[in-house]
Amino acid sequence: MTNTILKLMLAVMCFVHMQVFAALPLMQTEQLSIKSQLLAQSRELIVYLPADYAQSNQRYPVLYITDGDIQGGHTAGTVDYLSKFDLIPAMIVVGMVTPPNQRVEELTLAQTTSKPQKLAGADLMLAHLEKEIMPFIKSRYRTSDYQALAGTSHGGQFAVNAAIKRPGLFNGIIAISPSLYWSNNQVIDLAAAALKTQGITGRLFLSIANEEPLMTNAFQQLVDLTNQYPTAKLQVLAKTFSDEGHDSTTLIGQYHGLKHLFANWAIPNAPQNLADLQAVFNARSQLLGQKIQIPEDKANGYSQWLQYLNRQDETLELLLWNRKNYPQSFHAHISVIKAYLHFKLTDKAKAAYGETLQSFKGITAAQQAELEALFKVPAG
């Protein structure tokens, strides 16, 4: 890579970063209460909405997290930061709040018995999440089909149990320092049976900190099982954060977990033509279960990069696509004309100018003057 191109990339990146923070407000927070029939009591939810939620009409994926009163703020901040730089999608984060004196009982598995029993422990909470919280969130907010679950410690055990008991309910699972040793490695036994039959699907992130052997041994057993029974239906990433303790590991764990869940989301840091961008956004659409179109600013930005590299056909193809899909954007129109002039295609530039006057509605005097100035020969 030449120094000139590298400087251009750095300049574009710095400009984009400044625009990101200047353009978007902070995430919005709502505290709600939901009456649970399954738990026979009301429960609190803390909901973090994307920064552009109020200004858009799009639907958003949802990340549910345990211990929402403790883990919600920093997790939402990580989602906000990564999404603003287009490394993951903007998401609705839903923090479930469990009363401290009920946390162990509700996030861990009840001991198995030979007799049939009613749902209890983590299984009861999972039913509460699936049958009460999720429908409530979907009815209140604009959500996509994509759903993820994250938890730490006993919350991590809860998340792994959800992946086992309700395969397909969540597209992605993040389990940070999960207490897999619980009840004589009960979760490990359940996971072994599920993995043998390819019963766990989606993307799974597992991490462990500098923990006691009781924690690390059970964690390694689960990692070994995922390696022993590989399947294309399950993409697993396991990480060890030896410099972190049990209380601090959630911060870095959520970061790496979210990046694993959306490993193919980011646009490669290289020039992208129309076909390249369409491939990225088609993959995003398939993942979220909704149509996601290349944004105007993305198409225009990459066209400028292609233009700088004198890739004429690719530049014009991308800009013409942009004008077609954003017909009432003056910027999309004038960018086409400027590109034609850059490549010394004067006749096509004049034709595009005429098309703009015919098709662009509400052109202002200032915009008209800006267009006319493109074709004026400088004096002298």
Secondary structure, DSSP 8 states (H G I E B T S, - for coil): --HHHHHHHHHHHHHHHHHHHHH----EEEEEEEEETTTTEEEEEEEEE-TTTTT----EEEEEESSHHHHHHHHHHHHHHHHHTTSS---EEEEEE--GGGHHHHHS-----SS-----HHHHHHHHIIIIIHHHHHHHS-EEEEEEEEEETHHHHHHHHHHHHSTTT-SEEEEES--TTHHHHHHHHHHHHHHHTT---EEEEEEEES--HHHHHHHHHHHHHHHHS--TTEEEEEEEETT--TTTHHHHHHHHHHHHHTTTTS--SS---HHHHHHHHHHHHHHHTS-----HHHHHHHHHHHHHTT-HHHHHHHHHHHHHHSTT-HHHHHHHHHHHHHTT-HHHHHHHHHHHHHH-TT--HHHHHHHHHTT-----
